[in-house]
Amino acid sequence: MTSRNCTAWLAVAVTAAAVTAAGPAAARRHDPERLPVTHIRDLHYGDVLFYFYQDEDFEAITRLTAYQHWKLLPHHEAESQLLLGGLYLALGMHNEAGERFQALLTDDVPAGVRNRAWFYLAQVWYARGYLDKAEEALRRVNGKMSPGLEAQKEHLFANVLMHQGHFDEAIRLLTVWRGSQLWSAYARFNLGVALVRQGRMADADAFLTAVGTMYAESPEMLALKDRANLALGFAYLQGNEPAKARPALERVRLNGPYSNKALLGTGWAAASLGDYQGALTPWMELRKRNVLDAAVQESYLAVPYAFGKLNANGQSVEYYESAVESFAAENGRLDDAIARIRNGNLLDEVLASAKDARYGWFWQLKNVPDAPESRYLYTVLAGHDFQEGLKNYRDLVFMGHTLDRWGGSMDAFQDMIETRERAYAERLPRADALLASRVAEKLEQQRVDLETRVNAIEKDHDVAALGSPEEREEWARIQRLEAALAGTPDTEQTAQLRERLRLLKGVLVYRLNDAFRARMWQQHRTVKDLDIALHEAQSRWIRVERARKSVPTNTGEFAARVAALRQRIDGLQARLAATEQKQSAYLAAIAVSELEQQKSRLATYQVQARFALATIYDRAANADAAHPGQPAPEQPAPEQQGPNSNLPEPRP
């Protein structure tokens, strides 16, 4: 399982185990290392999980912290705290994560889940260098886990003990340990290293030889074989047993990552046995390789030393002079690289080579920048201290960009507040005029008058009152004609006109009466719609009155909060810039220190080469004055690069 997967499990899976809704019985029915099903009951918690599953850990932790502050996660308090711990872990804040897990991983969480959580936390603490906390977390694992995890746990525990110097306990642990072939090989290698450090070479030989001669196909296992042989060979060299060291060193592959050291050690084993001709074979091969490697640099002195021992003084002088020239040229290139690093170019180029990678503790530099100084810094860039410091620096840069974005948001919020204030100032006179006009009361009175009129029409059955405009116009004309005919003499012509008018009036009354019920219903419906509209108008009226009183207060509160946040952001940006500068200087110092060490080593090699040349020239100049049978002065041997006594363990 990768580191990211470990944290994903730790941050979400463990939190799900804390859900009490499933109940203890449901937890017991599950696989002890699996988790009961949980249900999202708070929308905001689902929002946090959405960003978490998108690998947006910083966004998730920001939202989670805000939602906790506003108490928007009432149903997920425990699991939100555990999730927060997992997110802290992903961002490299291991102390905060450990405190939360220690408080929240109680007996309510299934034992199998607790064990996995403490194991993964121990892995991260071990990688981070907190050995005491890693040991404490491992001791919290109660009972056996699944075979695969149990093997990893025991292996990790042994590494922690060896790094703390508790070799006897590590030996006892690994002696009885059983696991898969892969983990068994790592366990035997680490046990062999522990035995070497205890000075028990006879016991260590069996374990390191077993690893160094095992069958392997994968690059990982082949590298482990080489490392075991290299460790065994150099351990014997340190113990002045070159005859035993030579077979182990010769088993190291010629094209593996440890081939340079193995070639150098093989040559010194042969030289220690007096076989200088045999020592030249690996040293000459080594001399053809990249001069940046310390083993290759030492071979530049070892080769002429061997020729000197073989009385091939001409070849010895030639190779010494070549070494002096190579060291001088390399020394100049190192000076240029140091100058570039001090100018601040290193970190910009490093981050530019990995600009698309994610932030957080699980990010690692994988692409070396294309720069002249990079060729000297492979070891530094891959080193634990530099990688951890670079993670911190990259996170500082990310935080700087985040604060810049938040600062821009504060500007946007301030613009919104100012726009709101201007709009309020523009609309205030109109709102005050509207509130003073008492329009709502007038509209309500008009509505009452209208309802009274409609009821009167219905009571009086005034069909003409609900007629269309044309019908009301016709009704008015008929009434005018009736009034006019009422004052005229009764003649035959007048009688005909009255009869025709009565007929027209009857037709109109019939039409009006026929449509009266429908029109009356429509009037009542209109009154009801008017009631709804008036209710909405009254509601808006009330909101306008409230806004008239509250908006200035709210705007001022928002403005104060934005100003306070802006001040906090400015302070954080200042602190962040200072910390970023210190971290940059720290990383540059690590890189420069490595290059200075290389320069110092080259200077030492140059002195040795020049001294050896001077000795050879002095011996040649005084050859005639030497008495017969007097042995020639010994050519000084180069300072042999001793084997690494630390023998670091691999971290699979």
C-alpha positions in Angstrom: 0.0 0.0 0.0 1.4 3.4 -0.9 1.8 6.2 1.5 -1.1 8.1 0.0 -3.3 5.1 0.3 -2.3 4.6 3.9 -3.4 8.1 4.7 -6.6 7.8 2.7 -7.4 4.7 4.7 -6.3 6.4 7.9 -8.3 9.6 7.3 -11.6 8.2 6.0 -11.7 4.5 6.8 -10.8 4.9 10.4 -13.3 7.7 10.7 -16.1 5.5 9.4 -15.2 3.0 12.1 -16.0 5.5 14.8 -19.6 5.9 13.6 -21.8 4.5 16.4 -24.9 4.3 14.2 -23.8 0.9 13.0 -23.5 -0.2 16.6 -21.0 -2.6 18.3 -22.8 -5.7 17.1 -22.6 -4.5 13.5 -18.9 -3.9 13.9 -18.3 -7.4 15.2 -20.0 -8.9 12.2 -17.5 -7.2 9.9 -14.0 -8.3 9.1 -11.9 -6.8 12.0 -9.7 -4.9 9.6 -12.7 -3.6 7.6 -15.2 -1.0 8.5 -18.9 -0.8 9.0 -21.0 1.2 6.5 -21.6 4.8 7.5 -24.1 7.3 6.1 -23.6 11.0 5.6 -26.1 12.9 7.7 -24.7 16.4 7.4 -24.5 18.0 4.0 -21.4 19.9 4.9 -19.5 16.7 5.9 -20.3 15.3 2.4 -18.9 18.5 1.0 -15.6 17.9 2.9 -15.4 14.3 1.7 -16.0 15.4 -1.9 -12.8 17.5 -1.8 -10.9 14.8 0.1 -11.6 12.2 -2.6 -10.5 14.7 -5.2 -7.1 14.8 -3.4 -7.7 18.4 -2.5 -6.5 17.9 1.1 -5.9 21.6 1.9 -9.3 22.6 0.6 -10.8 19.8 2.6 -9.1 20.8 5.8 -10.0 24.4 5.3 -13.7 23.6 4.9 -13.7 21.1 7.7 -12.2 23.5 10.1 -14.6 26.2 9.1 -17.6 23.9 9.4 -16.5 22.7 12.8 -16.1 26.4 13.9 -19.7 27.1 12.8 -21.0 23.8 14.3 -22.4 22.6 11.1 -21.4 18.9 11.6 -23.6 17.9 14.6 -23.9 14.2 13.5 -20.2 13.7 12.5 -18.3 15.2 15.4 -16.1 12.2 16.2 -15.4 11.2 12.6 -14.7 14.8 11.5 -12.0 15.0 14.2 -10.4 11.8 13.0 -10.7 13.0 9.4 -9.0 16.2 10.4 -6.2 14.1 12.0 -5.7 12.2 8.7 -5.6 15.4 6.8 -3.0 16.9 9.1 -1.0 13.7 8.5 -1.3 14.1 4.8 0.0 17.7 5.1 3.0 16.6 7.2 1.6 17.9 10.6 2.3 14.6 12.4 2.3 15.9 15.9 -1.2 17.3 15.6 -2.4 14.1 13.9 -0.9 12.0 16.6 -2.6 14.0 19.4 -6.0 13.5 17.7 -5.5 9.8 17.1 -4.3 9.2 20.6 -7.4 10.9 22.0 -9.9 9.5 19.5 -8.7 5.9 18.8 -10.5 4.5 21.8 -12.0 1.1 22.6 -15.1 2.2 20.7 -13.1 1.8 17.4 -12.8 -1.9 16.3 -9.4 -3.4 17.4 -8.3 -4.3 13.9 -9.0 -0.8 12.7 -7.1 0.7 15.6 -4.1 -1.6 14.9 -3.9 -0.6 11.3 -4.2 3.1 12.2 -1.4 2.9 14.7 0.7 0.9 12.2 0.3 3.5 9.4 1.0 6.3 11.8 4.2 4.5 13.0 5.3 4.2 9.3 4.9 7.9 8.8 6.7 8.8 12.0 9.5 6.5 11.2 10.0 8.0 7.8 9.8 11.5 9.4 12.5 10.6 11.9 10.3 10.5 15.1 11.7 7.1 16.3 10.3 7.3 19.8 6.8 8.1 18.6 7.1 5.4 16.0 8.0 2.9 18.7 5.2 4.1 20.9 2.6 3.7 18.1 3.9 0.2 17.3 3.5 -0.9 20.9 -0.1 0.3 20.8 -0.8 -2.4 18.2 -2.7 -5.0 20.3 -2.8 -8.6 19.0 -2.0 -9.9 15.5 -2.9 -8.3 12.2 -3.3 -9.9 8.8 -0.1 -11.8 7.8 1.0 -9.2 5.3 0.6 -6.3 7.7 2.1 -8.3 10.6 5.2 -8.9 8.5 5.6 -5.2 7.7 5.0 -4.3 11.3 7.6 -6.6 12.7 10.1 -5.4 10.0 9.4 -1.8 10.8 9.7 -2.5 14.6 13.1 -4.0 14.0 14.3 -1.0 12.0 13.1 1.4 14.7 15.0 -0.6 17.3 18.2 -0.7 15.3 18.0 3.1 14.6 17.7 3.6 18.3 20.7 1.4 19.0 18.7 -1.4 20.6 20.5 -4.1 18.6 20.0 -7.0 21.1 16.2 -6.5 21.1 16.2 -6.2 17.3 18.2 -9.4 17.0 15.8 -11.3 19.3 12.8 -9.9 17.3 14.2 -10.9 13.9 15.5 -14.3 15.0 12.0 -15.6 15.6 10.3 -13.6 12.8 8.6 -15.4 9.9 7.1 -13.8 6.8 6.9 -13.8 3.0 10.0 -14.3 0.9 10.3 -10.6 0.2 10.0 -9.5 3.8 12.1 -12.5 5.0 14.9 -11.2 2.8 14.7 -7.7 4.3 14.5 -9.2 7.8 17.6 -11.4 7.2 19.5 -8.4 5.8 18.6 -6.2 8.7 19.4 -9.0 11.2 22.8 -9.4 9.5 23.5 -5.6 9.8 22.5 -5.7 13.5 24.8 -8.6 14.2 27.7 -6.7 12.4 27.2 -3.7 14.6 27.3 -6.0 17.6 30.7 -7.4 16.4 29.2 -10.9 15.8 30.7 -11.4 12.3 30.4 -15.2 12.4 26.6 -15.0 13.0 26.2 -12.1 10.6 27.9 -13.9 7.7 25.3 -16.6 7.6 22.4 -14.1 7.2 24.1 -11.7 4.8 25.5 -14.5 2.7 22.0 -16.0 2.5 20.6 -12.8 1.2 23.6 -12.2 -1.1 23.2 -15.6 -2.8 19.5 -15.8 -3.0 17.6 -16.2 -6.3 16.2 -12.8 -7.4 14.6 -11.4 -10.6 13.1 -8.1 -9.6 15.2 -4.9 -9.6 14.4 -4.4 -5.9 15.6 -7.9 -4.8 18.7 -7.7 -7.1 19.6 -4.4 -5.4 19.1 -6.0 -2.0 21.4 -8.8 -3.0 24.1 -6.3 -4.0 23.6 -4.4 -0.8 24.0 -7.5 1.4 27.2 -8.5 -0.4 28.6 -5.0 -0.2 27.8 -4.8 3.5 29.4 -8.2 4.2 32.5 -7.4 2.1 33.1 -4.0 3.8 32.5 -5.4 7.2 35.2 -8.0 6.6 37.5 -5.2 5.2 37.0 -3.3 8.4 37.9 -6.4 10.3 41.1 -6.8 8.3 39.9 -10.0 6.7 40.3 -9.2 3.0 40.3 -12.9 2.0 36.7 -13.2 3.3 35.7 -9.8 1.9 36.8 -10.5 -1.7 34.2 -13.3 -2.6 31.3 -11.2 -1.2 32.3 -8.1 -3.1 32.8 -10.0 -6.3 29.2 -11.1 -6.2 28.0 -7.5 -6.6 26.8 -6.8 -10.2 28.9 -4.6 -12.4 26.0 -2.5 -13.6 24.1 -2.2 -10.3 23.7 0.9 -8.0 26.4 -0.4 -5.7 28.9 -1.5 -8.3 31.3 1.4 -7.9 31.8 0.8 -4.1 32.1 -2.9 -4.8 34.8 -2.4 -7.4 36.7 -0.1 -5.1 36.4 -2.6 -2.2 37.4 -5.5 -4.4 40.6 -3.7 -5.4 41.5 -2.9 -1.8 40.8 -6.5 -0.8 43.2 -7.7 -3.5 45.8 -5.0 -2.6 45.6 -6.0 1.1 46.5 -9.6 0.0 49.5 -8.2 -2.0 47.8 -8.9 -5.3 48.4 -5.4 -6.9 48.0 -6.8 -10.4 44.6 -8.2 -9.4 43.7 -4.9 -7.8 44.3 -3.0 -11.0 41.5 -4.9 -12.9 38.5 -3.5 -10.8 40.3 -0.1 -10.3 40.9 0.4 -14.0 37.2 -0.4 -14.7 36.2 2.0 -12.0 38.4 4.8 -13.3 36.4 4.8 -16.6 33.3 5.8 -14.7 31.8 9.2 -13.7 34.4 11.2 -11.7 31.6 12.7 -9.5 31.4 9.4 -7.6 33.7 9.3 -4.5 34.7 5.7 -5.3 35.8 6.7 -8.8 37.8 9.7 -7.4 39.6 7.4 -5.1 40.4 5.0 -8.0 42.3 7.9 -9.6 44.8 7.5 -6.7 44.5 3.8 -6.3 45.5 3.0 -9.9 48.9 4.8 -9.8 49.5 3.5 -6.3 49.1 0.0 -7.6 51.4 0.7 -10.6 54.0 2.1 -8.1 53.8 -1.1 -6.1 54.5 -3.0 -9.3 57.5 -0.7 -10.0 55.9 0.7 -13.1 56.9 4.3 -12.1 56.3 5.8 -15.6 52.7 4.7 -15.6 52.3 5.7 -12.0 53.5 9.2 -12.7 51.2 9.5 -15.8 48.1 8.5 -13.8 49.0 10.7 -10.9 49.3 13.7 -13.2 46.1 12.8 -14.9 44.4 12.7 -11.5 45.7 16.1 -10.5 44.4 17.6 -13.7 41.0 15.9 -13.4 40.7 17.0 -9.8 41.6 20.6 -10.6 39.1 20.8 -13.5 36.3 19.3 -11.3 37.2 21.7 -8.5 36.6 24.6 -10.9 33.2 23.3 -11.9 32.3 22.8 -8.2 33.1 26.5 -7.6 30.7 27.5 -10.4 28.0 25.2 -9.1 28.3 26.7 -5.6 28.0 30.2 -7.0 24.8 29.3 -8.8 23.3 27.8 -5.7 24.1 30.9 -3.6 22.5 33.1 -6.3 19.2 31.3 -5.5 18.7 29.4 -8.7 18.6 25.9 -7.2 15.1 25.8 -5.6 13.4 27.6 -8.5 14.8 25.0 -10.9 13.9 22.1 -8.6 10.3 23.2 -8.2 10.0 24.0 -11.9 10.9 20.4 -12.7 8.0 19.2 -10.5 5.4 22.0 -10.9 2.5 19.6 -11.6 3.1 17.4 -8.5 0.8 17.6 -5.5 1.7 19.4 -2.3 1.8 17.8 1.1 4.1 15.4 2.9 3.7 12.6 0.3 5.2 14.6 -2.5 8.7 13.6 -3.5 11.1 15.1 -6.0 11.6 12.6 -8.8 12.9 14.7 -11.7 16.3 16.3 -11.3 16.4 19.8 -12.8 18.4 20.3 -15.9 21.1 22.5 -14.5 25.0 22.4 -14.3 25.0 21.9 -10.6 22.5 19.0 -10.7 25.2 16.5 -11.6 26.9 17.1 -8.2 23.7 16.9 -6.2 22.1 13.6 -7.0 23.0 12.3 -3.5 21.8 15.5 -1.8 18.6 15.8 -3.7 17.8 12.2 -2.9 18.8 12.6 0.7 16.2 12.5 3.5 17.1 15.9 5.0 16.9 17.7 1.7 13.7 15.9 0.6 12.0 16.8 3.9 13.2 20.4 3.8 12.2 20.6 0.1 8.7 19.4 1.0 8.5 22.1 3.7 9.7 24.8 1.3 7.3 23.7 -1.5 4.4 23.8 1.0 5.5 27.3 2.1 5.4 28.3 -1.6 1.9 26.7 -1.9 0.7 28.5 1.2 2.1 31.8 -0.2 0.1 31.4 -3.4 -3.0 30.4 -1.3 -2.6 33.6 0.9 -2.2 35.7 -2.3 -5.5 34.2 -3.6 -7.2 34.8 -0.3 -5.9 38.3 -0.3 -7.5 38.8 -3.7 -10.7 37.5 -2.3 -10.6 40.1 0.5 -10.3 42.7 -2.2 -13.3 41.3 -3.9 -15.3 41.2 -0.7 -14.3 44.8 0.0 -15.5 45.8 -3.4 -18.8 44.0 -2.8 -19.3 45.8 0.5 -18.5 49.2 -1.1 -20.9 48.4 -4.0 -23.6 47.5 -1.5 -23.0 50.7 0.5 -23.3 52.8 -2.7 -26.5 50.9 -3.7 -27.9 51.5 -0.3 -27.1 55.2 -0.4 -28.7 55.5 -3.8 -31.9 53.6 -2.9 -32.3 55.0 0.6 -34.2 58.2 -0.5 -36.6 56.2 -2.7 -37.2 53.7 0.1 -37.8 56.5 2.6 -40.3 58.2 0.2 -42.0 54.9 -0.4 -42.3 54.1 3.3 -43.6 57.6 4.0 -46.3 57.4 1.3 -48.3 54.8 3.1 -49.0 53.1 -0.2 -49.7 49.8 1.4 -52.5 51.2 3.5 -54.0 52.9 0.5 -53.9 49.7 -1.5 -55.6 47.8 1.3 -58.4 50.4 1.5 -58.8 50.2 -2.3 -59.1 46.4 -2.0 -61.8 46.8 0.7 -63.7 49.2 -1.6 -63.4 46.9 -4.5 -64.7 43.9 -2.5 -67.6 46.0 -1.2 -68.5 47.0 -4.8 -68.3 43.4 -6.0 -70.6 42.2 -3.1 -73.1 45.0 -3.9 -73.2 44.0 -7.6 -73.8 40.4 -6.6 -76.5 41.3 -4.1 -78.3 43.7 -6.5 -77.8 41.3 -9.4 -76.5 44.3 -11.4 -75.7 42.4 -14.6 -74.8 45.5 -16.5 -72.0 46.4 -14.1 -70.0 43.3 -15.1 -70.5 43.8 -18.9 -67.7 44.4 -21.3 -66.9 48.0 -22.3 -69.0 47.7 -25.5 -71.9 46.1 -23.5 -71.8 48.9 -20.9 -71.7 51.5 -23.7 -74.7 49.9 -25.3 -76.5 49.8 -21.9 -75.8 53.5 -21.4 -77.2 54.4 -24.8 -80.3 52.3 -24.2 -80.9 54.2 -20.9 -80.4 57.5 -22.6 -82.9 56.5 -25.3 -85.4 55.4 -22.7 -85.1 58.7 -21.0 -85.5 60.6 -24.2 -88.6 58.6 -25.3 -90.2 58.9 -21.9 -90.9 62.6 -22.5 -92.2 62.3 -26.1 -95.9 62.2 -27.0 -97.5 58.8 -27.5 -97.7 58.5 -31.3 -97.6 55.4 -33.5 -94.0 56.2 -34.5 -93.0 56.7 -30.9 -94.6 53.4 -29.9 -92.6 51.6 -32.6 -89.4 53.1 -31.4 -90.2 52.1 -27.8 -91.0 48.5 -28.9 -87.7 48.3 -30.9 -85.8 49.8 -27.9 -87.5 47.2 -25.5 -86.5 44.4 -27.9 -82.8 45.6 -28.0 -82.7 46.0 -24.2 -84.1 42.5 -23.7 -81.5 41.0 -26.0 -78.7 42.9 -24.1 -80.1 42.0 -20.7 -80.3 38.3 -21.8 -76.7 38.4 -22.8 -75.5 40.1 -19.7 -77.5 37.8 -17.4 -76.3 34.7 -19.3 -72.6 35.7 -18.6 -73.2 37.2 -15.1 -72.4 34.0 -13.0 -69.2 33.4 -14.9 -68.2 37.1 -14.6 -69.1 37.2 -11.0 -66.9 34.1 -10.3 -64.1 35.8 -12.2 -64.5 38.9 -10.0 -64.3 36.9 -6.8 -61.2 35.1 -8.2 -59.6 38.5 -9.1 -60.2 39.6 -5.5 -58.5 36.5 -4.2 -55.5 37.1 -6.5 -55.5 40.6 -5.3 -55.3 39.4 -1.8 -52.3 37.3 -2.6 -50.6 40.2 -4.4 -51.3 42.5 -1.4 -50.0 39.9 1.0 -46.7 39.7 -1.0 -46.6 43.5 -1.2 -47.0 43.7 2.6 -44.3 41.1 3.1 -41.9 43.0 0.9 -42.9 46.2 2.7 -41.9 44.6 6.0 -38.6 43.4 4.5 -37.9 46.9 3.2 -38.6 48.4 6.6 -36.2 45.8 8.2 -33.5 46.3 5.6 -33.8 50.0 6.1 -32.8 49.4 9.8 -30.4 46.5 9.5 -28.4 46.9 6.3 -26.0 49.6 7.5 -25.3 47.4 10.6 -24.6 44.3 8.6 -22.4 46.1 6.1 -20.3 47.5 8.9 -20.0 44.1 10.5 -18.9 42.5 7.2 -16.4 45.4 6.6 -14.9 44.9 10.1 -14.5 41.1 9.5 -12.9 41.6 6.1 -10.5 44.2 7.5 -9.6 41.8 10.3 -9.0 39.0 7.9 -7.0 41.2 5.6 -4.8 42.1 8.6 -4.3 38.5 9.5 -3.4 37.6 5.9 -0.9 40.4 5.7 0.7 39.2 8.9 0.8 35.6 7.8 2.3 36.6 4.4 5.1 38.5 6.2 5.8 35.5 8.5 5.6 33.1 5.6 8.0 35.2 3.5 10.5 35.2 6.3 10.1 31.5 6.9 10.4 30.8 3.2 13.6 32.7 3.0 15.1 30.9 6.0 14.1 27.5 4.5 15.6 28.5 1.2 18.8 29.4 2.9 18.8 26.2 4.8 18.4 24.0 1.7 21.0 26.0 -0.1 23.3 25.5 2.8 22.8 21.7 2.7 23.6 21.7 -1.1 26.6 24.0 -0.6 27.9 21.9 2.3 27.8 18.8 0.1 29.7 20.5 -2.6 32.2 21.9 -0.1 32.7 18.4 1.2 33.4 17.3 -2.4 35.8 20.1 -2.8 37.5 19.2 0.5 37.8 15.6 -0.6 39.2 16.6 -4.0 41.7 18.9 -2.3 42.8 16.0 -0.1 43.1 13.7 -3.1 45.1 16.4 -4.9 47.5 16.8 -2.0 48.0 13.0 -1.9 48.6 12.8 -5.7 51.1 15.7 -5.6 52.8 14.2 -2.6 53.0 10.8 -4.3 54.5 12.5 -7.4 57.0 14.3 -5.3 58.0 11.1 -3.7 58.5 9.4 -7.1 60.5 12.3 -8.5 62.6 12.4 -5.3 63.3 8.7 -5.5 64.3 9.0 -9.2 66.6 12.0 -8.5 68.3 10.2 -5.6 68.5 6.8 -7.4 72.2 7.2 -8.2 73.1 8.1 -4.7 71.2 5.1 -3.2 73.5 2.4 -1.7 73.2 -1.0 -3.4 70.7 -3.2 -1.6 69.1 -0.3 0.2 65.3 -0.5 -0.4 63.7 2.4 -2.3 61.4 4.7 -0.3 57.9 3.4 -0.1 55.4 5.3 -2.3 52.6 6.6 0.0 49.3 4.9 -0.3 46.3 6.9 -1.0 44.0 7.5 2.0 41.7 4.5 1.6 38.0 5.2 1.7 36.8 3.1 4.5 33.5 1.2 4.4 30.4 2.9 5.6 30.1 1.8 9.2 26.5 3.0 9.4 25.2 0.4 6.9 21.7 2.0 6.6 18.8 -0.3 6.3 16.6 -0.3 3.1 13.1 1.0 3.4 10.9 -1.0 1.2 
